[in-house]
């Protein structure tokens, strides 16, 4: 419960002052601390940094030349400040720590507290969320299948869940540049009984249910480090220090991060989480599994002419504007007061380095079918995020000593259904039940808890059955006929075979290996946006509510410096970062100090936390890490 932040933060502040012995004034008010973080969008500017907006900052990376100038020696004040960075962190002991207040994390938290109340046990559940508030970083289409919600909160309607628009009709089209051809949709895409929702609003409601159940939720706290016991098991997480300047030294607003030590830590960060990828690597959870494959989903919410609004319409398209070799598709959902959610998803295994998912989305809106709905309307918001597409073959081992992966940290999206919220919630329920059982077991030993019971429950669950049935659909698009071959096989598989085929297709290489050298492709030429249906990238980013504190270390790390970006990514692939990023974070600019050379610039304050750069970078040099808690997008109706 949010009110408990106050005592924790006071102890952190006083501990930092006592340890370093500084006579500076550090606020002991959690209210002040949270206002700085949660008001980041308004206090530090909601506009992206770029040529048309505020001054930007960057690494200013260039090719190495000559010897580096020696850095000035630390002053006495610098030494004192660095000691503050190494000061002891306050530690909080809990039963279960959950990283991420999304559908999976909140479902796990609620289920644990439900069981605790049922059995008269006291189990402390602590949720940290990097967004400024619950739901601020949540983005999806979204058509919600309520199966898991019915299990978790059967009386959700009485409790005011924002499931207000039933899905009433399904339409699917194959698009050419000018035609829209109706085609049958697979049975998995039937949305009878589902609801068109704003997932960010739904998650806010789910957070309220969790708080009422006694879950402690801490928004604007970014988990930046996995803590380990001496035996190598996960011991919990640590949040990042805040109030560090770009120079790496503490500012007057500095506060040391805190350690959350738990018997069980559940990672519910969403797709390609910064800590999830670390535990997957450390515990080799992808052994004998296919690599995860991803898509980039881009979305806008429009208010359209009431005469064109068709409440409950669920419309999907495939085909144009991407070519037949590129996996992609689009959606349009009608809900609310003349609102339409429209979006485009491009598989990140695409081959052409000049492809821009954002620009594909913008020109998609000019198709006659889509244009007929949007003309006369206005766009309200924009967002983008990566999503898992690997399915059953790519789900890693879920449990490891001290913790487990749930939701999109593991990757349970049902691609033919175009849904993952229901499976994410169910995974949270299963993990919550397993964690409660293990923590309250009378035979509990001092050994670290491994939730093997969660893995077993998943293997027997309807999540596994769903994913097994459609396991061959997404990889079937890897064929010489591309889209056409994939559609043909998918029809056979979903209508006739229904998952009973004695084979399982593989995905092959990870997405970052799919790009062809720029010399081997035909560059894609995109039309200029008209400012009515299509828009410049930075204008769209301004609609995300994104804000970051400017004076902080850049959270997009180049693990081995800029050389690979300049010599491989730019020279071989033409700089694909400036194409695939849906927020204008990356640029290759002329280097004023080296005629004819480029420098690689990172506009980190534009970042909308989609994780695409970490996934698609062909050099695998970009490491997405968390900025100060509360930074990033602030989605309200996405």
C-alpha positions as CSV (number, residue, x, y, z in Angstrom):
1,X,0.0,0.0,0.0
2,X,1.5,3.3,-1.1
3,X,1.2,4.9,2.3
4,X,4.0,2.6,3.6
5,X,6.6,4.2,1.3
6,X,7.0,7.0,3.8
7,X,8.7,5.0,6.6
8,X,10.9,3.2,4.2
9,X,12.2,6.3,2.5
10,X,12.8,8.1,5.7
11,X,15.1,5.3,6.9
12,X,16.9,5.4,3.6
13,X,17.5,9.1,3.7
14,X,18.7,9.1,7.4
15,X,21.0,6.1,6.8
16,X,22.7,7.9,3.9
17,X,23.3,11.0,5.9
18,X,24.6,9.1,8.9
19,X,27.0,7.0,6.9
20,X,28.6,9.7,5.0
21,X,28.4,12.4,7.6
22,X,27.4,15.1,5.2
23,X,25.6,18.2,6.5
24,X,23.5,18.6,3.3
25,X,19.8,18.7,3.5
26,X,18.2,15.6,2.1
27,X,14.4,15.4,2.1
28,X,12.9,12.8,4.5
29,X,9.5,13.2,2.9
30,X,8.3,10.3,0.8
31,X,5.7,12.7,-0.6
32,X,8.4,15.0,-1.9
33,X,10.4,12.1,-3.2
34,X,7.5,10.7,-5.1
35,X,6.4,14.0,-6.5
36,X,9.7,14.5,-8.1
37,X,9.5,11.1,-9.7
38,X,5.8,10.9,-10.6
39,X,5.7,14.4,-11.9
40,X,8.6,13.9,-14.2
41,X,6.6,14.3,-17.3
42,X,5.3,17.7,-16.3
43,X,8.4,19.0,-14.4
44,X,11.0,17.9,-16.9
45,X,9.0,18.2,-20.1
46,X,6.8,15.8,-21.9
47,X,8.2,16.6,-25.3
48,X,10.9,14.4,-26.8
49,X,14.4,15.6,-27.4
50,X,15.2,16.2,-31.0
51,X,15.7,18.7,-33.8
52,X,12.2,20.2,-33.4
53,X,12.0,20.2,-29.7
54,X,14.1,20.7,-26.6
55,X,17.9,20.5,-26.4
56,X,19.0,16.9,-26.4
57,X,21.9,15.2,-24.8
58,X,23.9,12.3,-26.1
59,X,27.0,10.2,-25.7
60,X,28.5,12.2,-28.6
61,X,30.4,9.0,-29.6
62,X,32.9,9.2,-32.4
63,X,35.5,6.9,-33.8
64,X,38.5,6.8,-31.6
65,X,41.3,9.1,-32.7
66,X,44.6,9.6,-30.9
67,X,45.1,9.3,-27.2
68,X,42.4,10.3,-24.8
69,X,43.0,13.3,-22.6
70,X,43.6,12.4,-19.0
71,X,40.6,13.0,-16.8
72,X,41.1,15.6,-14.1
73,X,41.9,14.2,-10.7
74,X,39.0,13.9,-8.2
75,X,38.6,16.8,-5.9
76,X,38.0,16.2,-2.2
77,X,34.3,16.8,-2.8
78,X,34.3,14.2,-5.6
79,X,35.9,11.6,-3.3
80,X,33.3,12.4,-0.6
81,X,30.5,12.2,-3.2
82,X,31.7,8.8,-4.5
83,X,31.7,7.5,-1.0
84,X,28.0,8.3,-0.9
85,X,27.5,6.0,-3.9
86,X,29.2,3.2,-2.0
87,X,27.2,3.7,1.2
88,X,25.1,0.9,2.7
89,X,21.7,0.4,1.2
90,X,18.6,0.1,3.4
91,X,17.3,-3.5,3.2
92,X,13.7,-4.6,3.5
93,X,12.7,-8.2,4.2
94,X,9.5,-9.6,2.6
95,X,8.1,-12.9,1.7
96,X,7.5,-12.3,-2.0
97,X,8.9,-9.6,-4.2
98,X,7.3,-9.0,-7.6
99,X,9.1,-6.9,-10.2
100,X,6.5,-5.2,-12.3
101,X,2.9,-4.2,-11.7
102,X,1.4,-5.5,-14.9
103,X,-1.3,-8.1,-15.4
104,X,0.9,-11.0,-14.4
105,X,2.6,-9.4,-11.4
106,X,-0.6,-8.1,-10.0
107,X,-2.5,-11.4,-10.5
108,X,0.3,-13.2,-8.7
109,X,0.2,-10.7,-5.8
110,X,-3.6,-10.9,-5.5
111,X,-3.7,-14.7,-5.6
112,X,-1.1,-14.9,-2.8
113,X,-3.0,-12.6,-0.6
114,X,-6.3,-14.4,-1.4
115,X,-4.7,-17.6,-0.2
116,X,-3.2,-16.0,2.8
117,X,-6.6,-14.7,3.9
118,X,-8.2,-18.0,3.2
119,X,-5.7,-20.0,5.3
120,X,-5.1,-17.4,8.0
121,X,-1.5,-16.8,7.1
122,X,0.5,-13.6,7.0
123,X,2.4,-13.4,3.7
124,X,4.0,-10.0,2.9
125,X,3.9,-9.3,-0.9
126,X,5.9,-6.3,-2.2
127,X,5.5,-5.1,-5.8
128,X,7.9,-2.6,-7.4
129,X,6.9,-0.8,-10.6
130,X,9.2,1.5,-12.6
131,X,6.4,3.5,-14.1
132,X,5.3,6.7,-12.4
133,X,2.0,5.0,-11.5
134,X,0.4,1.6,-12.0
135,X,-0.5,1.3,-15.7
136,X,1.7,4.1,-16.9
137,X,3.9,1.7,-18.9
138,X,1.2,-0.7,-19.9
139,X,0.4,-0.8,-23.6
140,X,-1.7,-3.3,-25.6
141,X,-4.3,-3.5,-28.4
142,X,-6.4,-4.7,-26.5
143,X,-9.1,-7.3,-26.7
144,X,-9.2,-9.0,-23.3
145,X,-10.2,-12.6,-23.0
146,X,-11.6,-12.8,-19.4
147,X,-10.9,-16.4,-18.7
148,X,-8.1,-15.8,-16.1
149,X,-9.9,-12.8,-14.7
150,X,-13.0,-15.0,-14.1
151,X,-10.7,-17.4,-12.1
152,X,-9.0,-14.7,-10.1
153,X,-11.9,-12.2,-9.4
154,X,-15.2,-13.9,-10.3
155,X,-17.2,-10.9,-9.3
156,X,-15.1,-8.4,-11.3
157,X,-18.2,-6.8,-12.8
158,X,-19.5,-5.9,-9.3
159,X,-16.1,-4.5,-8.4
160,X,-16.2,-2.1,-11.3
161,X,-13.7,-3.6,-13.7
162,X,-13.4,-1.4,-16.8
163,X,-14.6,-4.1,-19.2
164,X,-17.4,-2.0,-20.8
165,X,-17.3,-2.8,-24.5
166,X,-18.0,-6.4,-25.5
167,X,-16.5,-7.5,-28.8
168,X,-19.5,-7.9,-31.1
169,X,-18.2,-8.5,-34.6
170,X,-15.0,-9.8,-36.2
171,X,-13.7,-8.7,-39.6
172,X,-10.5,-9.7,-41.3
173,X,-9.1,-8.4,-44.6
174,X,-6.2,-9.1,-46.9
175,X,-4.9,-5.7,-48.2
176,X,-3.3,-4.7,-51.4
177,X,-2.2,-1.1,-51.9
178,X,-5.8,-0.1,-52.9
179,X,-8.0,-3.1,-52.2
180,X,-9.4,-4.8,-49.1
181,X,-10.3,-8.4,-49.6
182,X,-12.4,-10.1,-46.9
183,X,-10.9,-13.4,-45.7
184,X,-12.0,-15.9,-43.1
185,X,-10.3,-15.6,-39.8
186,X,-9.0,-18.7,-37.9
187,X,-11.2,-19.9,-35.0
188,X,-8.7,-18.7,-32.5
189,X,-9.4,-15.1,-33.6
190,X,-13.1,-15.3,-32.8
191,X,-13.7,-12.7,-30.0
192,X,-17.2,-13.7,-28.8
193,X,-17.2,-13.2,-25.1
194,X,-14.2,-10.9,-25.1
195,X,-14.0,-7.2,-24.3
196,X,-12.3,-4.3,-26.0
197,X,-10.4,-2.4,-23.2
198,X,-7.7,0.1,-22.5
199,X,-5.2,-2.2,-20.8
200,X,-3.5,0.6,-18.9
201,X,-6.9,1.4,-17.3
202,X,-7.6,-2.2,-16.6
203,X,-4.2,-2.6,-14.9
204,X,-4.9,0.5,-12.8
205,X,-8.1,-1.2,-11.6
206,X,-6.2,-4.5,-11.0
207,X,-3.8,-2.5,-8.9
208,X,-6.6,-1.2,-6.8
209,X,-7.8,-4.7,-6.2
210,X,-4.3,-5.7,-5.1
211,X,-4.1,-2.9,-2.6
212,X,-7.4,-3.8,-1.1
213,X,-6.1,-7.4,-0.7
214,X,-3.1,-6.0,1.3
215,X,-0.5,-6.0,-1.4
216,X,2.2,-3.3,-1.0
217,X,2.7,-1.5,-4.3
218,X,5.5,0.9,-4.9
219,X,5.4,2.8,-8.2
220,X,8.3,4.9,-9.4
221,X,10.8,2.4,-7.9
222,X,12.9,0.9,-10.7
223,X,14.4,-2.6,-10.0
224,X,18.0,-2.4,-11.4
225,X,19.9,-5.2,-9.9
226,X,19.3,-8.9,-9.0
227,X,20.6,-9.8,-5.5
228,X,22.1,-13.3,-5.0
229,X,22.8,-15.4,-2.0
230,X,26.2,-17.0,-1.4
231,X,24.9,-20.2,-2.9
232,X,24.0,-18.4,-6.2
233,X,20.2,-18.4,-5.6
234,X,18.2,-15.2,-6.1
235,X,17.9,-13.2,-2.9
236,X,15.7,-10.4,-4.2
237,X,16.3,-7.1,-6.1
238,X,17.7,-3.7,-5.5
239,X,16.3,-0.5,-6.8
240,X,18.5,2.0,-8.6
241,X,20.1,5.0,-6.9
242,X,18.3,8.3,-7.8
243,X,19.7,11.8,-8.0
244,X,22.9,10.9,-9.9
245,X,24.1,13.4,-12.5
246,X,25.3,12.7,-16.0
247,X,28.8,13.0,-14.6
248,X,28.2,10.0,-12.4
249,X,28.3,12.0,-9.2
250,X,25.5,12.4,-6.6
251,X,23.4,15.6,-6.8
252,X,21.7,17.3,-3.9
253,X,18.7,15.1,-4.6
254,X,20.7,11.9,-4.3
255,X,19.0,8.9,-2.6
256,X,20.6,5.5,-2.3
257,X,18.6,2.6,-3.7
258,X,17.1,0.0,-1.5
259,X,17.4,-3.8,-1.3
260,X,14.2,-5.9,-1.2
261,X,15.2,-9.3,0.0
262,X,12.6,-12.0,-0.4
263,X,12.1,-15.7,-0.1
264,X,10.6,-15.7,-3.6
265,X,11.2,-13.1,-6.3
266,X,8.8,-13.2,-9.3
267,X,10.0,-11.3,-12.4
268,X,7.0,-9.8,-14.2
269,X,8.7,-7.0,-16.1
270,X,7.0,-7.6,-19.5
271,X,8.7,-8.4,-22.8
272,X,12.5,-8.6,-22.7
273,X,12.8,-7.2,-19.1
274,X,16.2,-5.9,-18.1
275,X,16.5,-8.2,-15.1
276,X,14.6,-11.1,-16.6
277,X,17.2,-11.4,-19.4
278,X,19.9,-11.5,-16.7
279,X,18.4,-14.4,-14.8
280,X,17.6,-16.2,-18.0
281,X,21.3,-16.0,-18.9
282,X,22.7,-16.8,-15.4
283,X,20.5,-19.9,-15.0
284,X,20.7,-21.0,-18.6
285,X,16.9,-21.1,-18.8
286,X,16.8,-21.2,-22.6
287,X,18.8,-24.5,-22.7
288,X,17.1,-26.8,-25.3
289,X,14.7,-24.0,-26.2
290,X,14.2,-22.0,-29.3
291,X,15.3,-18.4,-29.2
292,X,12.6,-15.9,-28.5
293,X,11.3,-14.1,-31.5
294,X,9.6,-10.7,-31.2
295,X,7.4,-8.2,-32.8
296,X,7.2,-4.4,-32.4
297,X,3.7,-3.2,-31.8
298,X,2.8,0.5,-32.5
299,X,-0.6,1.9,-31.4
300,X,-2.6,5.1,-31.6
301,X,-5.9,6.0,-30.0
302,X,-8.2,8.1,-32.2
303,X,-11.5,9.9,-31.6
304,X,-13.5,9.5,-34.8
305,X,-16.7,10.8,-36.4
306,X,-19.6,9.3,-34.4
307,X,-21.2,8.4,-37.7
308,X,-18.3,6.1,-38.5
309,X,-18.0,4.5,-35.0
310,X,-19.0,0.9,-34.8
311,X,-18.9,-0.1,-31.1
312,X,-17.6,-3.6,-30.6
313,X,-16.0,-4.0,-34.1
314,X,-12.8,-6.0,-34.0
315,X,-11.0,-5.6,-37.4
316,X,-7.7,-7.2,-38.4
317,X,-5.7,-7.0,-41.6
318,X,-2.7,-8.7,-43.2
319,X,-0.8,-7.8,-46.4
320,X,0.0,-4.3,-47.5
321,X,2.0,-2.2,-46.7
322,X,4.9,-4.7,-45.9
323,X,6.1,-7.1,-48.5
324,X,5.3,-10.8,-48.5
325,X,8.7,-11.6,-46.9
326,X,7.9,-9.5,-43.8
327,X,5.6,-10.8,-41.0
328,X,3.2,-8.1,-40.1
329,X,-0.5,-7.2,-39.5
330,X,-2.8,-4.6,-38.1
331,X,-5.8,-4.1,-35.9
332,X,-8.6,-1.6,-35.3
333,X,-10.9,-1.8,-32.3
334,X,-14.0,0.4,-31.7
335,X,-14.8,1.1,-28.1
336,X,-15.7,3.9,-25.6
337,X,-17.1,7.3,-26.7
338,X,-16.3,7.2,-30.4
339,X,-12.8,5.9,-29.7
340,X,-10.7,3.6,-31.9
341,X,-7.5,1.8,-31.1
342,X,-5.5,1.3,-34.2
343,X,-2.2,-0.4,-34.4
344,X,0.4,-2.2,-36.5
345,X,2.8,-5.0,-35.6
346,X,5.9,-5.9,-37.5
347,X,7.9,-9.1,-36.8
348,X,11.4,-8.1,-35.7
349,X,12.8,-10.9,-37.9
350,X,12.5,-8.6,-40.9
351,X,15.4,-8.6,-43.3
352,X,15.5,-5.1,-44.9
353,X,17.5,-2.7,-42.7
354,X,15.8,0.3,-44.2
355,X,12.4,-0.8,-43.0
356,X,10.9,1.5,-40.4
357,X,8.0,0.0,-38.4
358,X,6.8,3.4,-37.5
359,X,6.6,4.6,-41.1
360,X,4.9,1.4,-42.2
361,X,2.3,2.2,-39.6
362,X,1.9,5.8,-40.8
363,X,1.4,4.8,-44.4
364,X,-1.0,2.0,-43.4
365,X,-3.5,4.6,-42.2
366,X,-3.7,6.0,-45.8
367,X,-5.2,2.7,-47.1
368,X,-8.7,3.4,-48.4
369,X,-10.3,1.0,-45.9
370,X,-8.6,2.5,-42.9
371,X,-8.7,6.1,-44.1
372,X,-12.5,5.8,-44.4
373,X,-12.7,5.4,-40.6
374,X,-10.1,8.0,-39.6
375,X,-10.9,10.9,-41.8
376,X,-12.5,13.7,-39.8
377,X,-11.1,12.3,-36.5
378,X,-8.2,13.2,-34.4
379,X,-5.4,11.3,-32.8
380,X,-5.2,11.3,-29.0
381,X,-2.3,9.2,-28.0
382,X,0.6,7.0,-29.3
383,X,2.8,4.3,-27.9
384,X,4.9,1.3,-28.9
385,X,6.4,-1.7,-27.3
386,X,8.0,-5.0,-28.2
387,X,6.0,-8.2,-27.7
388,X,6.9,-11.9,-27.6
389,X,6.0,-14.0,-30.7
390,X,8.0,-17.2,-30.1
391,X,5.2,-19.2,-28.5
392,X,5.6,-22.6,-26.9
393,X,9.0,-23.4,-28.4
394,X,10.5,-20.2,-26.9
395,X,9.1,-20.4,-23.4
396,X,12.2,-20.8,-21.2
397,X,12.4,-22.9,-18.0
398,X,10.3,-20.9,-15.6
399,X,11.7,-21.6,-12.2
400,X,15.1,-21.2,-10.7
401,X,16.5,-21.1,-7.1
402,X,14.8,-18.2,-5.4
403,X,12.5,-17.0,-8.1
404,X,10.5,-17.5,-11.3
405,X,9.5,-15.8,-14.6
406,X,5.9,-14.9,-15.1
407,X,3.9,-13.2,-17.9
408,X,5.7,-11.7,-20.8
409,X,9.0,-12.0,-18.9
410,X,8.6,-15.7,-20.0
411,X,6.6,-15.1,-23.1
412,X,3.1,-16.7,-23.2
413,X,1.5,-14.6,-26.1
414,X,-0.9,-16.7,-28.2
415,X,0.1,-15.2,-31.6
416,X,-2.9,-16.4,-33.7
417,X,-5.3,-15.1,-31.0
418,X,-3.3,-11.9,-30.9
419,X,-3.6,-12.0,-27.1
420,X,-1.3,-12.5,-24.1
421,X,-3.0,-10.8,-21.2
422,X,-5.1,-13.8,-20.2
423,X,-2.1,-16.2,-20.3
424,X,0.0,-13.7,-18.4
425,X,-2.6,-13.4,-15.7
426,X,-3.0,-17.2,-15.5
427,X,0.8,-17.6,-15.2
428,X,0.7,-15.1,-12.3
429,X,-2.1,-17.1,-10.6
430,X,-0.1,-20.3,-11.0
431,X,3.1,-18.8,-9.7
432,X,1.2,-17.1,-6.8
433,X,-0.3,-20.5,-5.8
434,X,3.1,-22.2,-6.0
435,X,4.8,-19.4,-4.0
436,X,2.2,-19.5,-1.3
437,X,2.4,-23.3,-1.0
438,X,6.2,-23.2,-0.8
439,X,6.5,-20.4,1.6
440,X,3.9,-21.7,4.1
441,X,4.9,-25.3,3.9
442,X,5.5,-26.9,7.3
443,X,8.5,-28.7,5.8
444,X,10.2,-25.5,4.7
445,X,13.9,-25.8,5.0
446,X,16.7,-23.3,5.0
447,X,17.5,-24.1,1.4
448,X,16.4,-21.6,-1.3
449,X,13.0,-22.1,-2.7
450,X,12.7,-23.4,-6.2
451,X,9.1,-23.2,-7.6
452,X,9.2,-26.5,-9.4
453,X,5.5,-26.7,-8.5
454,X,4.9,-23.7,-10.7
455,X,6.7,-25.3,-13.6
456,X,4.6,-28.4,-13.2
457,X,1.4,-26.4,-12.9
458,X,2.2,-24.6,-16.1
459,X,2.9,-27.8,-18.0
460,X,-0.6,-29.1,-17.0
461,X,-2.4,-25.8,-17.5
462,X,-4.6,-24.4,-20.3
463,X,-1.8,-21.9,-21.1
464,X,0.4,-24.8,-22.3
465,X,-2.5,-26.4,-24.1
466,X,-3.3,-23.2,-26.0
467,X,0.3,-22.6,-27.0
468,X,0.8,-26.2,-28.0
469,X,-2.2,-26.1,-30.3
470,X,-0.9,-23.1,-32.3
471,X,2.9,-23.7,-31.9
472,X,3.5,-24.1,-35.6
473,X,1.6,-21.0,-36.8
474,X,4.2,-18.2,-36.3
475,X,7.2,-20.2,-37.5
476,X,5.3,-21.4,-40.6
477,X,5.9,-17.9,-42.1
478,X,9.6,-18.8,-42.5
479,X,9.2,-20.3,-45.9
480,X,10.1,-19.3,-49.5
481,X,6.6,-18.0,-50.1
482,X,6.6,-15.9,-46.9
483,X,3.2,-14.5,-46.1
484,X,1.4,-16.6,-48.7
485,X,2.9,-19.9,-47.5
486,X,2.3,-18.9,-43.9
487,X,-1.3,-18.1,-44.5
488,X,-1.9,-21.4,-46.3
489,X,-0.3,-23.5,-43.6
490,X,-2.0,-21.5,-40.8
491,X,-5.3,-22.2,-42.4
492,X,-4.5,-26.0,-42.5
493,X,-3.2,-26.0,-39.0
494,X,-5.9,-24.0,-37.3
495,X,-8.9,-25.4,-39.1
496,X,-7.9,-29.1,-39.6
497,X,-4.8,-30.2,-37.8
498,X,-5.6,-28.1,-34.7
499,X,-2.1,-28.7,-33.2
500,X,-2.2,-32.5,-33.7
501,X,0.6,-32.4,-36.3
502,X,3.5,-34.8,-35.3
503,X,6.0,-32.0,-36.0
504,X,7.1,-28.8,-34.3
505,X,8.6,-26.1,-36.5
506,X,11.6,-24.1,-35.3
507,X,12.2,-20.4,-35.4
508,X,15.9,-20.6,-36.3
509,X,18.1,-17.7,-35.7
510,X,17.4,-14.8,-33.2
511,X,15.9,-11.6,-34.7
512,X,19.1,-9.6,-34.5
513,X,20.7,-11.9,-37.1
514,X,18.0,-11.5,-39.7
515,X,19.1,-8.2,-41.4
516,X,20.8,-8.3,-44.8
517,X,23.6,-5.9,-45.6
518,X,22.3,-2.7,-47.1
519,X,24.2,-3.4,-50.4
520,X,22.0,-6.4,-50.9
521,X,18.6,-4.8,-50.6
522,X,16.4,-2.2,-52.3
523,X,15.9,0.7,-49.9
524,X,12.3,1.5,-49.0
525,X,11.1,4.9,-49.9
526,X,8.4,6.3,-47.5
527,X,5.9,9.1,-48.3
528,X,6.1,12.2,-46.2
529,X,3.4,12.4,-43.5
530,X,0.5,14.7,-44.2
531,X,0.0,15.9,-40.6
532,X,-3.7,14.7,-40.8
533,X,-3.6,10.9,-40.9
534,X,0.2,10.4,-40.6
535,X,2.7,12.3,-38.5
536,X,6.4,13.0,-38.0
537,X,7.9,10.7,-35.4
538,X,8.7,13.2,-32.8
539,X,5.2,14.7,-32.9
540,X,3.9,11.2,-32.1
541,X,6.4,10.7,-29.3
542,X,5.1,13.9,-27.7
543,X,1.7,12.1,-27.4
544,X,3.2,9.3,-25.2
545,X,3.6,11.6,-22.1
546,X,7.2,10.6,-22.0
547,X,9.5,12.4,-19.6
548,X,12.9,11.6,-18.0
549,X,15.0,13.7,-15.6
550,X,17.5,15.2,-17.9
551,X,20.5,15.2,-15.6
552,X,21.0,11.5,-15.1
553,X,23.3,8.8,-16.6
554,X,22.1,7.5,-19.9
555,X,20.2,4.3,-19.4
556,X,20.9,2.9,-22.9
557,X,24.4,1.5,-22.5
558,X,26.9,0.6,-25.2
559,X,28.6,-2.4,-23.7
560,X,31.7,-2.2,-25.8
561,X,31.7,1.4,-26.8
562,X,30.6,2.9,-30.1
563,X,33.0,1.1,-32.5
564,X,30.5,-1.6,-33.5
565,X,27.7,0.9,-34.2
566,X,30.0,2.9,-36.4
567,X,31.9,0.2,-38.2
568,X,29.3,-2.6,-38.4
569,X,25.8,-1.2,-37.9
570,X,26.3,1.9,-40.0
571,X,28.8,0.7,-42.6
572,X,27.2,-2.7,-43.2
573,X,23.5,-2.1,-42.4
574,X,23.1,1.6,-42.9
575,X,22.4,2.4,-39.3
576,X,19.2,0.4,-38.6
577,X,18.7,1.9,-35.1
578,X,17.4,5.1,-36.6
579,X,14.8,3.1,-38.5
580,X,13.6,0.5,-36.0
581,X,13.4,2.8,-32.9
582,X,9.8,4.1,-32.6
583,X,10.9,7.1,-30.6
584,X,13.8,8.8,-32.4
585,X,16.3,7.8,-29.8
586,X,19.2,6.9,-32.1
587,X,20.9,9.0,-34.8
588,X,24.0,8.9,-36.9
589,X,25.2,12.5,-37.3
590,X,28.0,14.1,-39.2
591,X,31.0,14.4,-36.8
592,X,32.1,18.0,-36.8
593,X,35.6,16.9,-35.6
594,X,36.1,14.3,-38.3
595,X,35.2,15.4,-41.8
596,X,33.3,12.6,-43.7
597,X,32.9,10.6,-40.5
598,X,29.8,9.9,-38.4
599,X,29.1,9.9,-34.7
600,X,26.5,7.8,-32.9
601,X,24.0,9.9,-30.9
602,X,21.6,8.6,-28.2
603,X,18.7,10.8,-27.3
604,X,17.9,8.9,-24.2
605,X,15.1,11.2,-23.0
606,X,13.0,10.2,-26.0
607,X,13.0,6.5,-24.9
608,X,9.5,5.0,-24.5
609,X,10.8,1.7,-23.0
610,X,9.9,-0.5,-25.9
611,X,13.2,-2.6,-25.7
612,X,13.4,-2.9,-29.5
613,X,17.0,-1.7,-29.6
614,X,18.2,-4.4,-27.1
615,X,16.4,-7.0,-29.3
616,X,17.2,-5.9,-32.9
617,X,20.7,-4.3,-32.6
618,X,22.7,-6.5,-35.1
619,X,25.8,-6.0,-33.0
620,X,24.1,-6.8,-29.7
621,X,25.9,-3.9,-28.1
622,X,23.0,-1.9,-26.8
623,X,22.0,-2.8,-23.3
624,X,18.6,-1.4,-22.2
625,X,18.7,-0.7,-18.5
626,X,16.2,1.2,-16.3
627,X,16.5,4.9,-15.8
628,X,15.4,6.6,-12.6
629,X,12.0,5.3,-11.5
630,X,9.0,7.3,-12.7
631,X,10.6,8.1,-16.0
632,X,9.4,6.9,-19.4
633,X,5.9,7.0,-21.0
634,X,2.7,7.8,-19.2
635,X,0.0,5.9,-21.0
636,X,-3.5,6.8,-19.8
637,X,-5.8,5.2,-22.4
638,X,-3.6,2.7,-24.1
